[in-house]
Amino acid sequence: MGETSVFKFPYPTTADSPAGPAQIEAAVKKIEEKLLAIELLITGTPSAGQLVVVSGTSHPEYKTITGDVTFNSSGVATLGAEKVTTAKIKLLAVEAAQLASNAVTAAKLASESVETAKIKLLAVTTATLAAEAVTTGKIAGSAITAALMAAESVETAAIKNGAVTAAKLAAESVEEAKIKEGAVGTAKLANAAASSQKLKPTAGVVAASEALAVTTSYQDVPGAKLEITPAVASTLLIVATFDFQNPATNGPTLLGTLKLDSETEEAAVARWKTPSVEGTTGGVYSQVYALSLSVAAHTIKMRAKREGGISNGETKAVTTRMLYTLFAS
């Protein structure tokens, strides 16, 4: 059978075998379906915003649209809140204009995603910097001026060796406690800079502890011994004074000198010859010595002996002594 082009009503063609009742029934049923659909639309009670939907019975019905999209009586469609999921968004469809203010939080940023070009000028403040984040390589040359440095902020470890030159020292800034012991040598002292009040020489007096009866060989004067260890090569200046006594006339010649360490006695001597007449029993005689000392422990002794005569004579303890002063060479 043939069909109409619009509503698809069946009709017999010349090629069909005559089947009157069956052909008429088929045409009537088709017409009835169309009339039923029209009747449902006419007799239905639609609400505002409903659409005509073909149901499971293939018949049109008025239906309220639910779900992600709704319609109003003017035919305007509305997308429901939070209905657009990630899967619904096309790649690269979200542009800057689509982003709300403050919508991109720290949690939304991928690691190392903020490049230099993305940071606004002057946007990096003190509060933004992590502790110890500004390393030496991040600081431009001559960028740190005195005005930018906090009081007492430059510690010893921050100062390069040899960086503090004379020009960097303020007047009278080097106090006594800052000068290393032994650092001020002769070359550092201006001429006439060390007055007598500034000198603190190694000096003293060593006196004999008792008298010595002299013999023809040199002996140590009791108690008249100096032990000294110079810090540098030095000269020891000594004035040795001997108190010689011999009550006899025509007695011996009494000699006094010094001995340094294990060396032989010094050639320079204090000498007293017993007079040939009575009335003079002794005298005090001195000799000056300049001894060169190395940086080591040294021992200096007063020594005395006699030459000729029949009596020994002696050195008295009263004024037998040596006065010494140590000078750096």
C-alpha positions as CSV (number, residue, x, y, z in Angstrom):
1,M,0.0,0.0,0.0
2,G,1.1,3.5,-0.5
3,E,1.4,6.3,2.1
4,T,0.6,10.0,2.1
5,S,3.7,12.2,2.2
6,V,2.8,14.2,5.3
7,F,0.7,12.1,7.7
8,K,1.6,8.7,6.2
9,F,-2.0,7.5,5.8
10,P,-2.1,4.2,4.0
11,Y,-4.1,3.8,0.7
12,P,-4.4,1.0,-1.9
13,T,-2.5,1.5,-5.1
14,T,-3.2,0.0,-8.5
15,A,-0.6,-2.6,-7.8
16,D,-2.4,-3.8,-4.6
17,S,-4.7,-6.8,-4.7
18,P,-8.3,-5.8,-3.9
19,A,-8.8,-6.2,-0.1
20,G,-11.4,-3.7,0.7
21,P,-12.1,-4.2,4.4
22,A,-8.5,-4.7,5.4
23,Q,-7.3,-1.7,3.5
24,I,-10.0,0.5,4.9
25,E,-9.2,-0.7,8.5
26,A,-5.5,0.1,8.1
27,A,-6.3,3.6,6.9
28,V,-8.8,4.2,9.7
29,K,-6.4,3.1,12.5
30,K,-3.7,5.4,11.2
31,I,-6.2,8.3,11.1
32,E,-7.3,7.4,14.7
33,E,-3.7,7.6,16.0
34,K,-3.3,11.0,14.5
35,L,-6.6,12.2,16.0
36,L,-5.7,10.7,19.4
37,A,-2.4,12.8,19.5
38,I,-4.4,15.9,18.6
39,E,-7.0,15.1,21.2
40,L,-4.3,14.7,23.9
41,L,-2.9,18.1,23.1
42,I,-6.3,19.7,23.0
43,T,-7.7,18.1,26.2
44,G,-4.5,18.2,28.2
45,T,-4.0,20.8,31.0
46,P,-0.4,22.1,30.6
47,S,1.4,24.2,33.2
48,A,3.6,27.2,32.5
49,G,7.0,26.1,31.2
50,Q,6.0,22.5,30.3
51,L,7.1,21.0,27.0
52,V,5.3,18.5,24.8
53,V,7.1,15.2,25.1
54,V,6.4,12.0,23.3
55,S,5.9,9.4,26.1
56,G,6.6,5.7,26.0
57,T,3.3,5.2,24.3
58,S,4.4,7.3,21.4
59,H,1.8,9.8,22.3
60,P,2.5,13.5,23.0
61,E,2.1,14.7,26.6
62,Y,2.8,17.9,28.5
63,K,5.8,17.4,30.8
64,T,7.6,19.6,33.3
65,I,11.3,19.6,32.5
66,T,13.5,18.7,35.5
67,G,17.2,18.1,35.9
68,D,20.1,20.4,34.9
69,V,18.0,22.7,32.6
70,T,14.5,24.2,33.3
71,F,12.2,26.4,31.2
72,N,9.8,29.1,32.1
73,S,6.5,30.2,30.5
74,S,8.4,32.4,28.0
75,G,10.4,29.5,26.8
76,V,13.6,30.7,28.5
77,A,15.9,27.9,29.5
78,T,17.8,28.1,32.8
79,L,20.9,26.1,33.8
80,G,20.7,25.0,37.4
81,A,23.3,25.9,40.0
82,E,26.5,23.7,40.1
83,K,25.3,21.7,37.1
84,V,28.4,22.3,34.9
85,T,30.9,19.7,36.0
86,T,34.5,19.5,34.9
87,A,33.6,16.9,32.2
88,K,31.1,19.4,30.7
89,I,33.8,22.1,30.1
90,K,35.7,22.1,26.8
91,L,39.5,22.3,27.0
92,L,40.8,25.9,27.1
93,A,37.2,27.2,27.3
94,V,37.8,28.9,30.7
95,E,39.4,32.3,30.0
96,A,40.3,35.2,32.4
97,A,36.9,36.8,32.0
98,Q,35.3,33.6,33.3
99,L,37.2,33.6,36.5
100,A,35.8,35.3,39.6
101,S,37.9,37.6,41.7
102,N,40.1,35.6,44.2
103,A,38.9,32.4,42.6
104,V,42.5,31.1,42.0
105,T,43.8,30.1,45.5
106,A,47.2,28.7,46.5
107,A,45.8,25.2,46.3
108,K,44.9,25.7,42.6
109,L,48.4,26.6,41.6
110,A,50.7,23.8,40.4
111,S,54.2,23.6,41.8
112,E,56.6,26.2,40.2
113,S,53.7,27.5,38.1
114,V,54.2,31.2,39.0
115,E,57.0,32.5,36.7
116,T,58.8,35.8,36.9
117,A,56.6,37.4,34.3
118,K,53.5,36.5,36.4
119,I,54.7,38.5,39.4
120,K,53.5,42.1,39.5
121,L,56.1,44.8,40.1
122,L,56.6,45.5,43.8
123,A,54.4,42.6,44.7
124,V,57.1,40.7,46.6
125,T,57.0,42.3,50.1
126,T,59.0,41.4,53.3
127,A,56.1,39.3,54.5
128,T,56.2,37.3,51.3
129,L,59.9,36.3,51.6
130,A,60.7,33.0,53.3
131,A,63.4,33.0,56.0
132,E,66.9,33.2,54.4
133,A,65.4,33.3,50.9
134,V,67.5,36.3,49.8
135,T,70.9,34.7,49.1
136,T,74.0,36.7,48.0
137,G,73.3,35.9,44.4
138,K,69.9,37.6,44.6
139,I,71.3,41.0,45.7
140,A,72.3,43.5,43.0
141,G,75.7,45.1,43.3
142,S,75.8,48.1,45.7
143,A,72.2,47.5,46.5
144,I,72.7,47.2,50.3
145,T,73.4,50.7,51.6
146,A,74.1,51.7,55.2
147,A,70.5,52.9,55.5
148,L,69.2,49.4,54.8
149,M,71.3,47.7,57.5
150,A,69.9,47.3,61.0
151,A,72.0,48.3,64.0
152,E,74.6,45.6,64.9
153,S,73.4,43.4,61.9
154,V,76.8,42.7,60.5
155,E,78.3,39.8,62.4
156,T,81.9,38.5,62.3
157,A,81.0,35.7,60.0
158,A,79.6,38.1,57.4
159,I,82.9,40.1,57.1
160,K,85.3,38.9,54.4
161,N,88.9,38.4,55.5
162,G,90.9,41.5,54.8
163,A,87.8,43.6,54.1
164,V,88.2,45.9,57.1
165,T,90.9,48.3,55.9
166,A,92.2,51.4,57.6
167,A,89.7,53.6,55.8
168,K,86.9,51.6,57.3
169,L,87.9,52.2,60.9
170,A,86.5,55.2,62.7
171,A,88.7,57.5,64.7
172,E,89.7,56.0,68.0
173,S,87.7,52.8,67.3
174,V,90.5,50.4,68.1
175,E,90.4,49.9,71.9
176,E,93.0,48.2,74.0
177,A,91.0,45.0,74.2
178,K,90.9,44.7,70.4
179,I,94.8,44.7,70.1
180,K,96.3,41.3,70.0
181,E,99.0,40.7,72.6
182,G,102.4,41.3,71.0
183,A,100.9,42.8,67.9
184,V,102.4,46.3,68.4
185,G,106.0,45.9,67.4
186,T,108.7,48.5,67.1
187,A,107.7,49.3,63.5
188,K,104.2,50.2,64.7
189,L,105.4,52.9,67.2
190,A,105.9,56.4,66.0
191,N,109.1,58.1,67.1
192,A,109.0,59.4,70.7
193,A,105.6,57.6,71.1
194,A,106.6,55.5,74.1
195,S,107.2,57.8,77.0
196,S,108.8,56.7,80.3
197,Q,105.3,56.3,81.7
198,K,104.4,53.8,79.0
199,L,107.5,51.7,79.5
200,K,107.2,48.5,81.6
201,P,110.7,47.0,81.5
202,T,111.7,43.7,83.0
203,A,113.9,45.0,85.8
204,G,114.8,44.4,89.4
205,V,117.5,43.9,92.1
206,V,119.0,40.6,93.2
207,A,120.9,40.8,96.5
208,A,123.4,38.4,98.1
209,S,121.9,36.4,101.0
210,E,125.1,36.0,103.0
211,A,128.8,36.7,103.0
212,L,131.2,34.7,100.9
213,A,134.8,33.8,102.0
214,V,136.7,34.1,98.7
215,T,139.3,31.6,97.6
216,T,141.7,31.6,94.6
217,S,138.9,30.1,92.5
218,Y,135.7,31.8,91.4
219,Q,132.7,30.9,93.6
220,D,129.0,31.8,93.5
221,V,128.0,34.6,95.7
222,P,125.2,33.1,97.9
223,G,121.7,34.3,96.8
224,A,123.1,36.5,94.0
225,K,121.5,34.5,91.1
226,L,119.1,35.7,88.4
227,E,117.0,33.3,86.3
228,I,115.3,34.9,83.3
229,T,113.6,33.8,80.0
230,P,113.2,36.6,77.4
231,A,110.2,36.5,75.1
232,V,112.3,37.9,72.3
233,A,116.1,38.2,71.7
234,S,117.2,40.8,74.2
235,T,120.0,42.6,75.9
236,L,120.3,42.3,79.7
237,L,121.9,45.4,81.3
238,I,123.4,44.6,84.7
239,V,125.2,46.8,87.3
240,A,127.0,44.4,89.6
241,T,128.1,45.8,92.9
242,F,130.5,43.9,95.2
243,D,131.1,44.8,98.9
244,F,134.7,43.6,99.4
245,Q,136.1,43.3,103.0
246,N,139.6,42.3,104.2
247,P,140.9,43.7,107.6
248,A,144.5,42.6,106.9
249,T,147.1,44.8,105.4
250,N,149.0,43.7,102.3
251,G,146.1,41.2,101.7
252,P,145.0,39.8,98.3
253,T,143.3,41.5,95.4
254,L,139.5,40.7,95.5
255,L,137.8,40.2,92.1
256,G,134.1,40.1,91.3
257,T,132.3,39.4,88.0
258,L,129.3,37.6,86.4
259,K,128.8,34.3,84.8
260,L,126.1,33.7,82.1
261,D,124.8,30.1,82.0
262,S,127.7,27.7,81.5
263,E,130.0,30.2,79.9
264,T,133.2,31.3,81.4
265,E,133.2,34.3,83.7
266,E,133.0,37.7,82.1
267,A,136.3,39.4,81.5
268,A,135.2,42.7,83.0
269,V,135.7,42.6,86.8
270,A,135.2,44.7,89.8
271,R,138.6,44.8,91.6
272,W,139.8,45.9,95.0
273,K,143.4,45.7,96.2
274,T,144.0,45.4,99.9
275,P,146.0,48.5,100.9
276,S,149.4,48.2,102.4
277,V,148.6,50.3,105.4
278,E,146.1,49.8,108.2
279,G,142.8,51.7,108.4
280,T,141.1,50.6,105.2
281,T,139.3,47.3,105.5
282,G,137.1,47.2,102.4
283,G,135.1,49.0,99.7
284,V,132.2,48.8,97.4
285,Y,133.0,48.4,93.7
286,S,130.8,48.1,90.6
287,Q,131.0,46.9,87.1
288,V,128.5,47.3,84.2
289,Y,127.6,44.4,81.9
290,A,125.5,44.1,78.7
291,L,124.7,40.5,78.1
292,S,123.0,39.2,74.9
293,L,120.2,36.8,75.6
294,S,118.4,34.5,73.2
295,V,114.8,33.3,73.6
296,A,115.6,30.6,76.2
297,A,116.0,30.2,79.9
298,H,119.2,31.9,81.2
299,T,120.9,31.9,84.6
300,I,123.2,34.8,85.7
301,K,125.4,34.5,88.8
302,M,127.6,36.9,90.7
303,R,131.0,35.3,91.3
304,A,134.1,36.3,93.3
305,K,137.7,35.2,94.0
306,R,141.1,36.5,95.3
307,E,144.5,36.9,93.8
308,G,147.6,36.8,95.9
309,G,147.9,37.5,99.6
310,I,147.8,35.2,102.5
311,S,144.2,35.9,103.8
312,N,141.0,35.1,102.0
313,G,138.9,38.2,102.3
314,E,135.2,38.2,101.7
315,T,132.2,39.7,100.0
316,K,129.7,41.1,102.5
317,A,125.9,40.6,102.0
318,V,125.2,44.2,103.0
319,T,125.5,45.8,99.5
320,T,126.6,43.0,97.2
321,R,123.9,42.9,94.6
322,M,123.0,43.3,90.9
323,L,120.6,45.8,89.4
324,Y,119.2,44.5,86.1
325,T,117.1,45.8,83.2
326,L,116.0,43.7,80.1
327,F,115.7,45.4,76.7
328,A,114.5,43.8,73.5
329,S,117.3,43.8,70.9
